[in-house]
Amino acid sequence: MKIQPLIVNFTPTGMVPTKAMTPHVPISVSEIVEQVHEACELGITLVHLHARSETTGKPTWEAAVYGRIFEGIRQHCPDLVLCASLSGRDFNEFAKRSEVLSLYPDMGSLTLSSLNFPHQASVNAPDMIRQLAEAMLEKGVHPEMEVFDMGMLHYGHYLIQKEIIRPPFYVNIIAGNVAGMQAHLAELGMALHLLPKGAYWAFGGIGRQQLPAAAMAIANGGGVRIGLEDNIYWDNARKQLATNIGLVRRVHELAGMFERKVMTPAEFGALGFYNTQRKK
């Protein structure tokens, strides 16, 4: 069986980590651009981006901020596939969640149901999911389907049957949330069984489950989701803070053990994941 090159989905910022939690998380536009540039030179396939207000450090939906991030990244890494977060975890109005689509990113995150995090709910009502998917389809943005449990995969199939989500398909399977699937082989196996036909996939783990998830994905022919968005610690004892570049380097080390070449952004884009309406 031929195993494809390793997709490395880099997640540098997220919505939760703050400078008080770790000084290594990039918050400002310049910090995000710099760390993405460094990771791209090391070897990543795509980047999953969250924007932060440069006055408060809190998550923002504003296209003006995303636009500066996109511009900075494309200046240094023109081939890199850019995925913008459309999360409603902190704001759930369609206008806010979809504003970044006006910039025509290559991909946009689409969480396929509501879910509970330990201290917060992320609400994704069916009509909101459908509206976001339809808006992405109109603007040539490919959904980065995010699934935290098996039900989300079933809903993904429903949207595919309705032709609201169209190929090529890409799925992030995210383990380690208290109310979702965990980084166990049995659960990963079931998720892979339920993937849309021909889908490209990556496995990510939250907190202590990040490294096991990466190892399982690399050993089983999948891609990995890696970065401080999901895990700010290097070790299970949570005594040493991680850096984004350190986490990416560790993935490269694991990939080397399994003789998995990292898929380049151009290779991933050539599979159909570039936005043909992308602003140059």
C-alpha positions in Angstrom: 0.0 0.0 0.0 1.4 3.4 -1.0 1.3 5.9 1.8 1.0 9.5 0.8 3.4 12.2 2.1 2.6 13.5 5.6 0.2 16.5 5.8 1.3 18.8 8.6 -1.4 21.2 9.6 0.2 23.9 11.7 -2.0 25.6 14.4 0.1 28.3 16.0 -2.3 30.4 18.0 -5.9 29.2 18.6 -8.5 31.1 20.7 -7.4 30.0 24.2 -3.7 30.4 24.9 -2.6 33.7 26.3 0.8 35.4 27.0 0.0 34.8 30.7 -0.2 31.1 30.0 2.8 30.9 27.8 5.1 33.6 26.4 5.6 31.4 23.3 2.1 31.8 21.8 2.1 34.3 18.9 -0.6 36.9 19.3 0.3 39.9 17.2 0.3 39.9 13.4 4.1 40.1 13.3 4.5 37.2 15.8 2.1 35.0 13.8 3.7 35.8 10.5 7.2 35.2 11.9 6.4 31.8 13.4 4.5 30.6 10.4 7.4 31.7 8.2 9.8 29.7 10.4 7.6 26.7 10.5 7.1 26.8 6.7 10.9 26.8 6.2 11.1 23.8 8.5 8.3 22.0 6.6 4.5 22.3 7.0 1.7 21.7 4.6 -1.0 24.2 5.6 -1.6 26.6 8.4 -4.8 27.0 10.5 -5.0 30.6 11.5 -6.8 32.5 14.3 -6.5 36.3 14.5 -6.2 38.2 17.8 -6.9 41.8 18.6 -3.6 43.6 19.0 -5.0 45.8 21.8 -6.7 43.1 23.9 -5.0 39.9 22.8 -8.5 38.3 22.5 -9.8 36.5 19.5 -11.1 38.6 16.7 -13.1 37.9 13.5 -12.1 41.1 11.8 -11.0 40.7 8.2 -8.7 43.7 8.5 -6.5 41.8 11.0 -6.7 38.5 9.1 -5.8 40.5 5.9 -2.5 41.7 7.4 -1.7 38.1 8.6 -2.4 36.7 5.1 -0.4 39.4 3.4 2.6 38.8 5.7 2.5 35.0 5.2 2.1 35.2 1.5 5.0 37.5 1.2 7.3 34.9 2.7 5.4 31.6 1.9 3.4 32.2 -1.3 2.6 28.5 -1.8 1.4 27.9 1.7 -2.3 26.8 2.0 -4.1 29.3 4.3 -7.0 28.2 6.4 -8.9 30.8 8.4 -10.9 29.9 11.5 -14.6 30.4 11.3 -15.1 29.4 14.9 -18.1 30.6 16.9 -16.6 29.8 20.2 -16.4 33.4 21.3 -18.8 35.0 18.7 -21.6 33.3 17.0 -23.1 35.8 14.5 -22.9 34.7 10.9 -21.7 38.1 9.7 -18.7 37.9 12.1 -17.9 34.3 11.5 -18.0 34.7 7.8 -16.3 38.1 7.5 -12.8 36.6 6.8 -14.2 34.8 3.7 -14.2 38.2 2.0 -10.4 37.7 1.8 -10.8 34.4 -0.2 -8.6 32.2 2.0 -7.8 28.7 0.6 -9.7 27.0 3.4 -12.0 27.8 6.3 -12.7 25.7 9.4 -16.1 24.2 9.7 -17.0 22.4 12.9 -19.8 20.0 12.1 -21.8 20.3 15.3 -22.0 22.0 18.7 -19.8 20.7 21.5 -18.8 21.4 25.0 -15.3 22.2 26.1 -14.4 21.9 29.8 -15.6 25.4 30.6 -17.4 26.7 27.5 -19.7 25.6 24.8 -19.0 26.0 21.1 -22.4 26.4 19.5 -22.7 25.4 15.8 -26.4 25.2 15.0 -27.4 23.3 11.8 -28.4 26.5 10.0 -25.1 28.2 10.9 -23.1 25.3 9.6 -25.0 25.2 6.4 -24.8 29.0 5.9 -21.0 28.9 6.4 -20.6 26.0 4.1 -22.7 27.7 1.4 -20.7 30.9 1.8 -17.5 29.0 1.4 -18.8 27.3 -1.7 -19.7 30.6 -3.2 -16.2 32.0 -2.6 -14.2 29.0 -3.6 -13.1 28.3 0.0 -12.6 24.6 0.9 -14.0 23.5 4.2 -11.6 22.2 6.8 -14.1 19.8 8.3 -13.4 19.6 12.1 -14.8 16.6 13.9 -14.7 15.9 17.6 -17.1 12.9 17.6 -18.6 10.4 15.2 -21.9 12.3 14.9 -20.0 15.2 13.2 -18.8 12.8 10.6 -22.3 11.7 9.9 -23.4 15.3 9.5 -20.5 15.8 7.1 -21.9 13.1 4.9 -25.3 14.7 5.0 -23.8 18.0 3.7 -21.8 16.1 1.1 -25.0 14.4 -0.1 -26.6 17.8 -0.4 -23.6 19.0 -2.4 -23.0 21.8 0.0 -19.6 20.4 0.6 -17.8 19.2 -2.5 -14.5 17.4 -3.2 -11.7 17.4 -2.5 -12.5 16.6 1.1 -10.2 17.4 4.1 -11.1 16.3 7.7 -9.4 17.2 11.0 -10.1 14.5 13.6 -9.6 16.1 17.0 -9.2 14.0 20.1 -8.8 14.8 23.8 -11.8 17.1 24.5 -13.6 15.9 27.6 -16.9 15.6 25.7 -15.5 14.1 22.5 -13.5 11.2 21.1 -10.1 10.3 22.6 -6.7 9.4 21.1 -7.4 5.6 21.2 -6.8 3.3 18.3 -10.4 2.0 18.4 -11.9 5.4 18.2 -9.5 6.5 15.4 -10.3 3.4 13.5 -14.0 4.1 13.7 -13.5 7.7 12.6 -11.4 6.5 9.6 -14.1 4.1 8.7 -16.6 6.9 8.6 -14.5 9.3 6.5 -15.9 10.5 3.2 -14.5 8.5 0.3 -11.2 9.9 -0.8 -10.9 12.3 2.1 -7.5 13.6 3.2 -7.3 13.6 7.0 -5.2 14.7 9.9 -5.4 13.7 13.6 -4.8 16.2 16.4 -4.8 15.8 20.1 -5.6 18.3 22.8 -3.1 18.6 25.7 -1.4 15.4 26.7 -3.1 13.6 23.8 -1.3 15.7 21.1 1.9 13.5 20.9 0.0 10.2 21.0 -2.4 11.4 18.3 0.6 12.5 16.1 2.3 9.2 16.5 -0.9 7.2 15.7 -1.5 9.4 12.6 2.0 9.1 11.3 2.1 5.3 11.8 -1.3 4.9 10.1 -0.7 6.9 7.0 -2.6 10.1 8.0 -1.6 13.7 8.6 -1.1 15.5 11.8 -2.4 18.7 13.4 0.2 20.3 15.6 0.7 23.6 17.4 0.2 25.6 20.6 -3.5 26.0 19.8 -4.0 22.5 21.2 -1.1 22.0 23.6 1.2 24.5 25.3 3.3 21.9 27.2 6.2 19.8 25.9 6.0 17.1 28.6 3.2 15.1 30.2 4.2 16.5 33.6 3.4 20.0 32.3 6.6 21.4 33.7 8.2 22.5 30.4 6.4 24.9 28.0 6.5 24.0 24.4 7.2 26.2 21.4 5.5 25.9 18.0 8.8 25.2 16.3 9.7 22.6 18.8 6.4 20.8 18.3 6.9 20.9 14.5 10.5 19.6 14.8 9.2 16.7 16.9 6.7 15.8 14.2 9.5 15.8 11.7 11.5 13.4 14.0 8.6 11.0 14.2 8.0 11.3 10.5 11.6 10.4 9.8 11.3 7.2 11.9 8.5 6.0 9.7 10.1 7.3 6.5 7.2 9.7 5.9 8.1 12.7 3.7 6.3 15.9 4.6 3.8 17.0 1.9 4.7 20.4 0.6 2.2 23.2 0.3 2.4 23.1 -3.5 1.7 19.4 -3.5 -1.4 19.9 -1.2 -2.6 22.8 -3.2 -2.3 20.8 -6.4 -4.7 18.3 -4.9 -7.4 21.0 -5.3 -7.1 22.9 -2.1 -6.0 26.3 -3.4 -8.7 28.8 -3.8 -8.9 29.6 -7.5 -10.4 33.0 -6.6 -7.5 33.7 -4.2 -6.4 37.3 -4.2 -2.9 37.7 -5.5 
